């Protein structure tokens, strides 16, 4: 909105050296001529200025969100980045007095700005929602539009981004299950007895005669096995992990390549990943050889951090 705000004429009262607009003659005669200040002329005139009310409302909104974020500033880079964004926007509003956008002000703004412009329409909605403590997730605990982020979907997308980066650097092709590009049907006879109708790996990367299949698992199995050992893992977690490995092996059967690497990617905290990396424990690998064909089962720990290059390099190395 700051980039699109249009200047507008506002009626301004000011004392000038020369007449402009309408001269306030009574005030000029009593307060200026009588005191020997004939060169000071009180005038009223239309002046082209930035929309002060809108800028004041924006400053109030930005300060409101900044104050709300300050209590969360220790909770990650995202919050810190938003605070920097607030400071940047406030730097563009220096000298502007914040003004809480109450009902009459919002009504005036809606009449004044170009509502047909999506920037202003969405911006005014954000101003109104902030003033009323509602909106996306709400500033108030009891109001707002509820939202949620499925971490399994997020982690799969995160691993997909890492694999795409590795594929580009390796000159490989990549297909993703999200787009149904990796789906392989299972032909049951008779069809009525079939349970699972297809296999759908999350990610398939191919280069020459090597196929890398990646399945993203938003589970702590790898971290728990590393910390406690397989035998200390609870029975349910062990069964789930076996199912994941069997699923990975099933994926390896659908590709007729010299080497198939089927990989299970598990999340880990950034700090723990650094510890694993120092101990050379980020990757665990098992090899199965059947004639001229090699199948590798790989477990890889994936950190949710901004430093993506190390994991992309590891994925790249699995293609060799």
C-alpha positions as CSV (number, residue, x, y, z in Angstrom):
1,X,0.0,0.0,0.0
2,X,2.9,2.4,0.8
3,X,4.2,2.0,-2.8
4,X,0.7,2.7,-4.3
5,X,-0.6,5.5,-2.1
6,X,-1.6,8.4,-4.3
7,X,-1.2,12.0,-3.3
8,X,-4.4,14.0,-2.8
9,X,-5.4,17.6,-2.2
10,X,-6.0,18.6,1.4
11,X,-7.2,21.9,2.7
12,X,-4.3,23.4,4.6
13,X,-4.0,26.5,6.8
14,X,-0.6,28.1,6.8
15,X,1.1,31.5,7.3
16,X,3.1,32.4,4.1
17,X,5.2,35.3,2.8
18,X,2.8,35.9,0.0
19,X,-0.9,35.3,-0.5
20,X,-2.0,31.9,-1.7
21,X,-5.6,30.6,-2.0
22,X,-7.9,32.4,0.4
23,X,-6.4,35.0,2.8
24,X,-7.9,35.1,6.3
25,X,-8.2,38.9,6.3
26,X,-9.6,39.4,9.8
27,X,-6.8,37.3,11.3
28,X,-4.3,39.1,9.1
29,X,-5.4,42.5,10.2
30,X,-5.6,41.7,14.0
31,X,-2.7,39.4,14.5
32,X,-0.2,40.5,11.8
33,X,-0.8,44.0,10.5
34,X,-1.4,45.4,14.0
35,X,1.9,43.8,15.2
36,X,3.9,45.0,12.3
37,X,4.2,41.6,10.6
38,X,2.7,42.5,7.2
39,X,4.9,39.9,5.5
40,X,3.1,37.1,7.3
41,X,-0.1,36.2,5.5
42,X,-2.5,33.6,7.0
43,X,-3.9,31.6,4.1
44,X,-6.2,28.6,3.5
45,X,-5.4,26.6,0.3
46,X,-5.6,23.1,-1.2
47,X,-2.2,21.4,-1.0
48,X,-1.2,18.2,-2.8
49,X,0.0,15.8,0.0
50,X,0.4,12.2,0.7
51,X,-2.7,10.6,2.2
52,X,-2.0,11.4,5.9
53,X,-4.9,9.4,7.3
54,X,-4.0,6.3,5.4
55,X,-0.3,6.5,6.3
56,X,-1.2,7.1,10.0
57,X,-3.5,4.1,10.0
58,X,-0.7,2.0,8.4
59,X,1.8,3.1,11.0
60,X,-0.6,2.1,13.8
61,X,-1.2,-1.3,12.2
62,X,2.5,-2.0,11.7
63,X,3.4,-0.9,15.3
64,X,0.6,-3.2,16.6
65,X,2.0,-6.2,14.8
66,X,5.5,-5.4,15.8
67,X,4.5,-5.2,19.5
68,X,2.8,-8.5,19.2
69,X,5.9,-10.1,17.6
70,X,8.3,-8.7,20.2
71,X,7.2,-11.3,22.7
72,X,8.1,-14.1,20.2
73,X,11.4,-12.7,18.9
74,X,13.4,-15.6,20.5
75,X,11.4,-18.2,18.7
76,X,13.2,-18.4,15.4
77,X,14.4,-16.6,12.3
78,X,10.9,-16.2,10.8
79,X,9.8,-13.9,13.7
80,X,13.1,-12.0,13.5
81,X,12.6,-11.5,9.8
82,X,9.1,-10.2,10.3
83,X,10.4,-7.8,12.9
84,X,13.0,-6.5,10.5
85,X,10.2,-6.1,7.9
86,X,8.2,-4.0,10.5
87,X,11.2,-1.8,11.1
88,X,11.8,-1.3,7.4
89,X,8.1,-0.2,6.9
90,X,8.2,2.1,9.9
91,X,11.3,3.7,8.5
92,X,9.2,4.7,5.5
93,X,6.7,6.4,7.9
94,X,9.0,8.6,9.9
95,X,7.3,11.7,11.1
96,X,3.8,10.2,10.7
97,X,1.7,10.1,13.8
98,X,0.0,6.7,14.3
99,X,-3.8,6.8,14.3
100,X,-6.0,3.9,15.3
101,X,-8.3,3.1,12.3
102,X,-11.8,3.1,13.9
103,X,-15.0,2.7,12.0
104,X,-15.4,6.3,10.6
105,X,-11.8,6.4,9.5
106,X,-12.1,3.0,7.7
107,X,-15.3,4.2,6.0
108,X,-13.5,7.3,4.7
109,X,-10.5,5.3,3.5
110,X,-12.8,2.9,1.7
111,X,-14.5,5.8,-0.1
112,X,-11.2,7.4,-1.0
113,X,-8.8,4.8,-2.2
114,X,-9.0,2.7,-5.4
115,X,-10.9,-0.3,-4.0
116,X,-10.7,-1.9,-7.5
117,X,-7.0,-2.3,-6.8
118,X,-6.3,-5.6,-5.1
119,X,-3.4,-4.0,-3.1
120,X,-5.7,-1.5,-1.5
121,X,-8.7,-3.9,-1.1
122,X,-6.6,-6.5,0.7
123,X,-4.6,-3.8,2.6
124,X,-7.8,-2.2,4.0
125,X,-9.1,-5.6,5.0
126,X,-5.9,-6.2,6.9
127,X,-6.2,-2.8,8.6
128,X,-9.8,-3.5,9.6
129,X,-9.0,-7.0,10.9
130,X,-6.1,-5.8,12.9
131,X,-8.2,-3.0,14.5
132,X,-10.9,-5.5,15.4
133,X,-8.5,-8.2,16.6
134,X,-9.6,-10.7,14.0
135,X,-8.4,-12.2,10.7
136,X,-6.0,-15.0,9.8
137,X,-5.4,-16.8,13.1
138,X,-6.5,-13.6,14.8
139,X,-4.7,-11.4,17.3
140,X,-7.4,-12.5,19.7
141,X,-7.4,-16.1,20.8
142,X,-11.1,-16.4,20.4
143,X,-11.5,-14.9,17.0
144,X,-10.1,-15.2,13.5
145,X,-10.0,-17.7,10.7
146,X,-8.5,-20.9,12.0
147,X,-5.6,-22.3,10.0
148,X,-3.2,-25.2,10.2
149,X,-0.2,-26.5,8.5
150,X,0.1,-30.3,7.9
151,X,3.7,-31.0,8.9
152,X,3.7,-34.2,6.9
153,X,2.8,-32.3,3.7
154,X,5.3,-29.6,4.6
155,X,8.2,-32.0,5.3
156,X,7.5,-33.8,2.0
157,X,7.6,-30.5,0.1
158,X,10.8,-29.6,2.0
159,X,12.5,-32.8,0.9
160,X,11.2,-32.3,-2.6
161,X,12.9,-28.9,-2.7
162,X,16.2,-30.5,-1.6
163,X,15.9,-33.2,-4.2
164,X,15.1,-30.7,-6.9
165,X,18.2,-28.8,-6.1
166,X,20.4,-31.9,-6.1
167,X,18.8,-33.1,-9.4
168,X,19.6,-29.7,-11.1
169,X,23.3,-29.9,-10.0
170,X,23.6,-33.5,-11.1
171,X,21.9,-33.0,-14.5
172,X,19.2,-35.5,-13.5
173,X,15.4,-35.7,-14.1
174,X,13.0,-35.5,-11.2
175,X,9.4,-36.7,-10.8
176,X,7.2,-36.1,-7.8
177,X,4.2,-38.0,-6.3
178,X,2.5,-34.7,-5.5
179,X,1.8,-34.4,-9.2
180,X,1.0,-38.1,-9.7
181,X,4.1,-38.3,-11.9
182,X,5.5,-41.4,-10.0
183,X,2.3,-43.4,-9.8
184,X,2.6,-47.1,-10.8
185,X,-0.6,-49.1,-11.0
186,X,-0.9,-52.6,-9.4
187,X,-2.8,-55.0,-11.7
188,X,-4.9,-57.4,-9.5
189,X,-6.5,-60.5,-10.8
190,X,-9.4,-60.6,-10.2
191,X,-9.6,-56.8,-9.7
192,X,-12.2,-57.1,-7.0
193,X,-9.7,-58.7,-4.6
194,X,-7.2,-55.9,-4.9
195,X,-6.5,-53.7,-1.8
196,X,-3.8,-51.3,-2.7
197,X,-4.2,-50.1,-6.3
198,X,-0.9,-48.4,-7.0
199,X,2.5,-47.5,-5.7
200,X,3.2,-43.7,-5.3
201,X,6.7,-42.8,-4.3
202,X,7.1,-39.2,-3.1
203,X,10.1,-38.4,-5.3
204,X,12.0,-40.2,-8.1
205,X,15.3,-38.9,-9.4
206,X,16.9,-40.6,-12.5
207,X,20.3,-40.1,-13.9
208,X,21.8,-42.5,-16.5
209,X,21.3,-46.0,-15.1
210,X,20.8,-44.9,-11.5
211,X,17.4,-44.4,-9.9
212,X,16.9,-42.6,-6.6
213,X,13.6,-43.1,-4.9
214,X,12.9,-40.8,-1.8
215,X,10.0,-41.3,0.6
216,X,9.7,-38.5,3.2
217,X,8.6,-39.7,6.6
218,X,7.6,-37.1,9.2
219,X,8.6,-39.3,12.1
220,X,11.4,-39.3,14.7
221,X,12.4,-42.9,14.1
222,X,15.9,-42.2,12.8
223,X,16.6,-39.9,15.7
224,X,15.2,-42.3,18.2
225,X,17.2,-45.2,16.9
226,X,20.3,-43.1,16.9
227,X,19.7,-42.1,20.5
228,X,18.4,-45.3,22.1
229,X,19.3,-48.1,19.7
230,X,17.0,-50.5,17.9
231,X,16.3,-52.8,20.8
232,X,15.3,-49.9,23.1
233,X,12.8,-48.6,20.6
234,X,9.2,-49.2,21.6
235,X,7.3,-52.0,19.8
236,X,5.0,-49.6,17.9
237,X,7.8,-47.5,16.6
238,X,9.7,-50.6,15.5
239,X,6.7,-52.0,13.6
240,X,6.2,-48.6,11.9
241,X,9.9,-48.5,10.9
242,X,9.8,-52.1,9.5
243,X,6.7,-51.1,7.4
244,X,8.6,-48.0,6.1
245,X,11.6,-50.2,5.1
246,X,9.3,-52.7,3.4
247,X,7.6,-49.9,1.5
248,X,11.0,-48.6,0.4
249,X,11.9,-52.1,-0.9
250,X,8.6,-52.3,-2.7
251,X,9.5,-49.1,-4.5
252,X,12.8,-50.6,-5.6
253,X,11.1,-53.3,-7.5
254,X,9.3,-51.0,-10.0
255,X,12.5,-49.7,-11.7
256,X,14.7,-51.8,-14.0
257,X,18.0,-49.9,-13.6
258,X,21.5,-51.1,-12.8
259,X,21.3,-49.4,-9.4
260,X,18.3,-48.4,-7.4
261,X,18.7,-46.3,-4.3
262,X,15.6,-46.3,-2.2
263,X,15.8,-43.6,0.5
264,X,13.8,-42.9,3.7
265,X,14.1,-39.3,4.7
266,X,13.4,-38.4,8.4
267,X,13.3,-35.0,10.1
268,X,15.7,-33.9,12.7
269,X,16.5,-30.7,14.6
270,X,19.2,-28.5,13.1
271,X,21.4,-28.8,16.2
272,X,21.1,-32.6,16.4
273,X,21.8,-32.8,12.6
274,X,25.1,-31.0,13.2
275,X,26.0,-33.5,15.9
276,X,25.2,-36.4,13.6
277,X,27.2,-34.8,10.7
278,X,30.2,-34.4,13.0
279,X,30.0,-38.2,13.8
280,X,29.4,-39.1,10.2
281,X,25.9,-40.5,11.1
282,X,23.6,-38.5,8.9
283,X,23.3,-41.4,6.5
284,X,22.8,-45.1,7.2
285,X,23.0,-47.5,4.3
286,X,22.3,-51.2,3.5
287,X,23.1,-52.9,0.2
288,X,21.3,-55.8,-1.5
289,X,22.9,-57.4,-4.6
290,X,20.8,-59.6,-7.0
291,X,22.8,-60.6,-10.0
292,X,23.9,-57.5,-11.9
293,X,21.4,-55.3,-10.1
294,X,22.2,-53.4,-6.9
295,X,19.6,-52.1,-4.4
296,X,20.6,-49.7,-1.7
297,X,18.4,-48.8,1.3
298,X,19.3,-45.4,2.7
299,X,18.1,-43.7,5.8
300,X,18.9,-40.0,5.8
301,X,18.4,-37.3,8.5
302,X,17.1,-34.0,7.1
303,X,17.3,-30.8,9.2
304,X,14.6,-28.1,8.9
305,X,17.1,-25.3,8.6
306,X,18.0,-22.6,6.1
307,X,21.3,-24.3,5.3
308,X,20.1,-26.7,2.6
309,X,23.3,-27.2,0.6
310,X,24.8,-30.0,2.8
311,X,21.7,-32.2,2.4
312,X,21.4,-31.4,-1.3
313,X,25.0,-32.5,-1.7
314,X,24.3,-35.8,0.1
315,X,21.3,-36.5,-2.2
316,X,23.5,-35.6,-5.2
317,X,26.1,-38.2,-3.9
318,X,23.5,-40.9,-3.8
319,X,23.1,-40.7,-7.6
320,X,26.7,-41.7,-8.3
